[in-house]
Each structure stands twice: as structure tokens, then as C-alpha cells.
Amino acid sequence: MALNTVGIVIEGATGRLGTTQHLRALTAIRAEGGLPLGNGDRLVPEPVLLGRNAAKLAALAAAQGGLKWSTERDTVLADPDIAIYFDASATGGRPERAGAAIDAGKHVYLEKPVAETLPAALGLARQAQRAGLKNGVVQDKLFLPGLRKLSKLYDGDFFGRVLSVRLDFGWWVFDGELHPAQRPSWNYRKATSGGLVLDMFAHWRYIFDRLLGEIKAVSCRHATAIPRRRDESGKGYEVDVEDSAFATFELAGGVLAQVSSSWASRVKRDDLLQIQVDGMLGSAVCGLHRCYVQPLVATPKPFFDPERPQSMVFDEQWQELPDVEPFRNSYRAGWELFLRHVVEGTPFPSPLLEGAKGVQLAEACYQSNRERRWIELPELTL
């Protein structure tokens, strides 16, 4: 058995996603002695932290056992020991950063959305294809336990003919007055590529296309519920992007899906994300980790009585699916697939073209809101 190392630059390493998700996933692989390969060797990722704040980078690198770090992108991209460029920083400027990495001969793996506009997203995918480089976009939600269980229900034809889908997502993001906001202020500014639709509908695109049904058309309305907030320094600013969106998707085969998303909604459900699928033979409700089912043979017959409260406790009439198989960290699952894709050439399900589809959906939602009509989503090709 041989140990093979692969250099990975993580831009935006000190941000929330860079540190708590992606760096954690890579260091976990390192701590276990590397990723087992098909030939019996092990692949050991060697992260290099890239960002703008030298003090934060140095502290994070030291906390992780002395990783390399830099504030100079050009220097890092010129390093022949770096094989993979990963971007987890703010959306604005991502195509330019990733494009420079491709020009330097690096394989690219990107957080979503991969770009602010569809032409930029497609241009990046075509650039990587012309260069013959491996490329991909993060699709972490598909590896979460709740969605994996929901996927098994589809595999087992639990639903029969699917009738409808409903997705509810969101939580209350504080405006900075009573408590500090849980999301960075750039999420709420158009100049820095903020906006709920651009940020979150990239997730909805791959969740629907790969699990619930391919999206063919969309009707959407969005709004700015909280128009003024305070940033990380306590300074007030005007919000010029949406923080709430309500859409209807038409899926392949004509199934309709209701999608509500909000950063200004208090949670009264089992999880921040909840998906309900209703079918002729049964229904399922899943969150990020749990999944509940109600088959046709166990479906109750509710009644309405105007003189007394409902006696049925509907939540108790659903069965929770057990944890039949172990589940890994969802970000790590994506990294393992991409690392094997780079080193062994195994298939990778979410290349940059899939990331472009997320941007396409966001643009269609914005167009639908402006024109107050349904927007078709034509097939994308390179």
C-alpha cells in the first residue's frame, strides 16, 4: 500500500463553510490515514488555506496541525503540488477565481452557486471542458440522511404515481438589532451577489432534478421582508435583494411542486428543510435527518366537527423510517466522490454543467417575478 498526496487549495477557508464543513471533511479523511483507492493505495488530501486575512489563516492553520496557508492566489495557483482548486468564499467573483485556476491547470470543485449569471456559469463549464480538467459543484444535501431515506422510497416505488411535492425551507435570521445576524451581510446585498433565490434555489435544482423530478418550468414571486439590517460591525444598511421566495415548479410528467423559502420565517415543523411527497400508494415527509411515511393502507379518515377540536393527532399516524445504513458527513461524501474522480477517473454526478442549471433556475425565477408568468427551462448543453 502506498500513500499518495493531493494538494488542495481552499479559497475562503476561514469562512463558515470553508472551516466547519469542507476543511473538517478533508481533515477527517487525513486523520483516518487517507481515502482508500481501488488499487489498495490511500489518497491523503493536503489542504492549503487561501484567504485575505493573514492572522485568521495562520490561527486556523495552526489549529489544524500546521497546515500551509497563503494570501497570494497567484503564488498558490503556480504551485505544481496543488492539483485541485476549491472555492468556498463569497459568490461574487467566483467565475474569475475559478477561471484563473483552470488557466493554471487545476481541477476545480466549487460551492454553489457557481456564478451570478447563466452565461458565466456555462462559460466556466466550457472552459474546464476545453482544458480537459475535472470539475464539479457541491451538492451536499443529497447525502443527508433524510434525503437518502427519501431516495430509497423512490427506489422501492413506495409512492406509486406521485401526485404532488411540497418543499418548505427557512428560519428567522436576526436583523442585527436584538441579536447578531446568523448569515453574513453580503447575503443581503446585490453588489456582493446576495439574494435568497440565487443562493438557495441552486440546492432546489439538484434536489428536484436528481431526486424528486426534473424541473421543466417555474412560476415565482419573491419579496424583501426585512428591508434594513445591521452588518457584522453593527452598521445599518439597506437590503436590496429578496429574503423570501414562493414558487411553483412543473416537473417532468406534469407533477406540480410548491416551494416556499424564507430567511424571515419562524420554524414550526420538524426541521429547517421539510419535503413532503404525496403519491397514490403513500406519502412521505422528510427533513435533513429524519423521514416519516404513511402508506395507503394506514391512511386515516379525518373528519371536521365545527363544535369541537380535532381529536386526531395527525403526527402520531406517521411511521419513522429507521437508520438502516450508516450515513457519512454530507460534505465529506461529496469530497470522496470528487477525489476519486480526479485520481481514478470514476464518474462524478455533479460537474459544472449541473451547477449552471442551478443558476438557470434562479434566473428563471427572477424573470418570472418581473414578468409575472411561467418560465420554461430549456435543456442546457456544452
N, C-alpha and C positions, 0 to 999 in steps of 0.2 A: 504494500500500500504506500502510495506517495501522497505528500501534501502539496497541493497546488494553490498558489495565492492569486487573487484577482483584486487589483486596485479599483476602488470605487470612490469617486468624489461626490460628496453630498453637499450641494449648494442649499443654503438656508438651514444648515444643520442645527443652529441654536433656536430655531422656531419650534412651535408646539409639535407639528407633525414630524419635523426632522428629528427632534430629540426623542419624544415619547413614543413614537411609532416606528419610524424607519431605522433609526440608529439602534433602538432597542432590539429590533428584529435581527439586524446584522450582528450585533454583539452576542446575541443568544446563539446564533449559528457558530460564531467563533468560540464561544465558551464550551460548546459541545465537540470541539475538535474539527469543525468544518462540515460541509454538506456532502453526504455520500454520493458518489457518482456511479454510473453504470459499470465502469471498469474496475471498481473497487477502490479507486483513489478518493481523496477527500478534498473539497474545494473550500479554501479559507478566505473569506472576504477581508480586505484590508481597507477600512474606511479612511478617507481623508476629508476633514471638515473644512468647508469653504463658506465664508461669510464676510460681513463688513466690520464687525466688532471684534477686534483682536482680543480684548480682555475676556469676553464671553467665550470665544472659541478656545482660548488657552485653558480656561477653567473647565469647560466641557471635555476637552481632550484629556486633561489630567484626571478628571473624574472617571473616565473610561479606560484608564490604564496607560495613558501616554500615547494617544493617537496623534497622527500628523494633522496639522491644520495650516490654513493659509487665508489671506485676504486678497490674494492676487489670482484671479481667474486664469489669465493668460499663462502664467507660470505653471499652474496645476494642469491645464489642458495640454501643455507642451511636454509633460512628464510621460515618458514611454511606459512607465509602470502602471499608469492609470488606464484601465480598459473601459470603464463604464462611467458615464456622467449621469447623476441623478439630481433632479431639481424639485425641491420642496419649499421654495421661497414663494413670495407673492406672485400672483398670476401675471401682473403687468411685466412685460419684457421677457416672458418665458420663451417665445419662439426665437428671439435674438440670442438668448443664452444657450438654448439647446442647439440652435443652428451653428453657433461657434464651436460647440463640442463636436458636432458632426463633421464640420470642416477640419477639425483636429483629429479625426479618425476614431472618435469614441462612440461606442454603443450608447444609446440614450434610453433612459427609463424616467418617466415624468409623472408628477402628481397631476391631477385634473384640476381645472380644465387645461388642456394643452396649449390653448391660445385664446385670445379675446375674440377673434373673428374666424369664420369658416375658411376664407382664403388662406389665412395664415396657418391654420391647423393643417389643411391639405398640403400647403407648400412645405411644411416641416416633414410631413409623412413622405412626400415625394423626394425631398432632399435626402432623407435617410435611405430610401429605396435605391436611389441613384448611386449612393455611396456604398451600397452593399452592406450596410450596418444593421445590426439587430436593434429593434426599437420597441417600446411599449409604453402603456399608460396604466397607472394604478387603478385596479377595480376591486378594492378591498372588501366591499360589502358582500360580495358573492361568497366569500369564505366564512362569513359569520355563522354561528351555529343555527340561529333561527332560519336564515335563508337557505342553509344547507338542508335543513329538515323539510322546508317547503319544497325544495327541488326534488327531494325523494318522493314526495307526494305526487308531483307531476310524473316522475319516472314510473311510479306504480299505478298511474291512471286512477288516482283516488277520486278526482273531481268529476270524471266523465266529461260531458260537454261543459266547458267553462261559460258562465253567464255574464259575470262582471268582476271587476277588480277595483279595490279602493286602497289607496295609499295615503296615510296621514303622517306628517312629519313636523317636528318643530319643538321649540321650547321658548321660554321667556329670556331674552338677552337684555340684561340691565342696561340702562342708558347712561350710566356713569354718575348719576346723581345720588341715589341711595347706596348703591354698591357699584364697584368697578364692573365694566362690561366683560363678559366671558369670551367675546370674539374681538380680534384686533380691529382697530378703526379703519384700516384700509378696506375691509369688507363692506364698508358703508359709503365709499367714495367712488364715483365713476372714474376719476382720473387715475386711480390705482386698480382699476378692473374689478371693483366690488360689485355687489348685487347678488341676491339670493338665487335668481334664475341661472345666471352664469355659473355660480358655484355649485348649487345642489342638483340642478337638472342633468348635469353630467352623470351623477350617480343614477338618477332615474332612468336615463337612456340605457345604460348597460344592464341594470336590473330588469327592465322590461324586455329588452332585446334578447337577453341570454336566459331569462327565466320565465317571465310572465307572458310574453308575446311581443313580437316586433311592432314598434310604433310606426304607423303609416300616416297619421295626421294628428294635428293638435289644435285645440282652441284654448286660449289662455287669457286671464286677466290678472294683473299684478298691481300692487299698491305700496306706498310708503306709510306704514302705520305710525312710526315714531320719527318725526322729521328732524329732531335735533338731539344730539348726543354729546358726550364728553369723551375725549381721547385718552390715551394712556397717561398723559401729563396733566389731565384734568381740564384741558382747554376745550371749550364748547365748539362744535362745528355743525354745519347743516348736512343732513343726509340727502344725497341726490340720486340714490338708487333705491330699488324696491327691497322691502324686507318681508313681504308676504306675496304669495302667488297661488292661484287656484286654476287648475287646468283639467281638461278632459282629453284623454288620448283615445284615438281609434286604433285598435290593434289589428294585426293580420287576422282575417276571418270575421271582422266586424265587431268583435268584443269591445265594449267601452270600459274605460278606466277613469275613476275620479281621483285626482291628485291634489291634495292640499299641503302646502308647505309654508312655514312661518317661523320667523325669529321673534315674533311678538305674540305668542300664544302660550298660555299656561297648560301644563300637561295633566290630563285626567284620562289616562289609558295605561296599559302595562309598560310601555316603553316609549322612547323618543321617536322611534320609527315603528309604525304598525301597518301591516299589509293584510288585507282580507281578500280571499278568493272564494267566490261562490260558484258552485257547479251543480249540475243536476243530481250527482250522486253524493255530494258532500261539500262542506265548506271548511276553510282553514283560516286561522288568524295567527300571524307570526310577528314577533318583534326581532330585535337584534340577537337574542339568545334563546327565547322560548317559542314554541309553536303549539297551537291547540287546534283540535279537529272536532267536527260534528258531522258524522255520516248521515245519510238519508234515513236509515232505519232508526237512528236515535234522535231525529229532529222533533222537537216538541210542537205542540199546537197551542200557541199563545192565544189569549183572549183579552178583550177590552171590556172593562167594567167601569162605567163613569161614577159609580157610587163608592168604590173602594180602591186602594192602591193595588198595583200589580203584585200578585202573590208569587209569581215565578221569579227565581233568582237566575237570570239567564247565564251569568258567568259560570255557575256551577254545572251547567249542562254540557260543558265542553271538556274534552279529554286532552291532557297534555302529552305530547309525544316524548318518549324517553330519550336519554342520551345513549344511543346505540353504539356510536363510534366516537373516538376522541377527536377533539377539534383543536387546531393549532391557532396561534395568533394570526389574524386575517392578513396583516401586512407581511408577516413572515411567509405565509403561504404564497403570496404574490412574488416575493423576492426569490423564493426557492425555484419557482417556475421560470423566472427570468434568468437567474444564474445558470440553470441547466440549459435554457435556450441559447445563451451566449456561448457556453463552453461545450455542450454536447450537440447543439443544433436541434433539440427537441422542440415540438410545436409550442407556441405561446399564443394564448387565445385573445389577447388584447393589444395588438400593435397600434401604432399611432393613428391608423385609419379609424379604429374604434373610438379613439379619443376625439377625432374630428366629428364623429357622429353626435357626441355629446354637445359640442359647440353648435352643430347644425340644429339640434333641438332647442337650445337656448335662443338662437337667432329666430327660429320659427315662433317661439313663444313671444318674443318681443314684437315681431311683426304682427302676430295675431292680436296682441294687445293694442297696437297702434291702429290697426285696420278693423278691429272688432269682427273677425271672421276666422273660419277654419283655414289652416295652412297645411298643405301636403308636404311630406318629407320624401323627396326622391332618393333613390339609391345612390350612394357615394362610391366612387371608384378612383383608383390612382391612375 
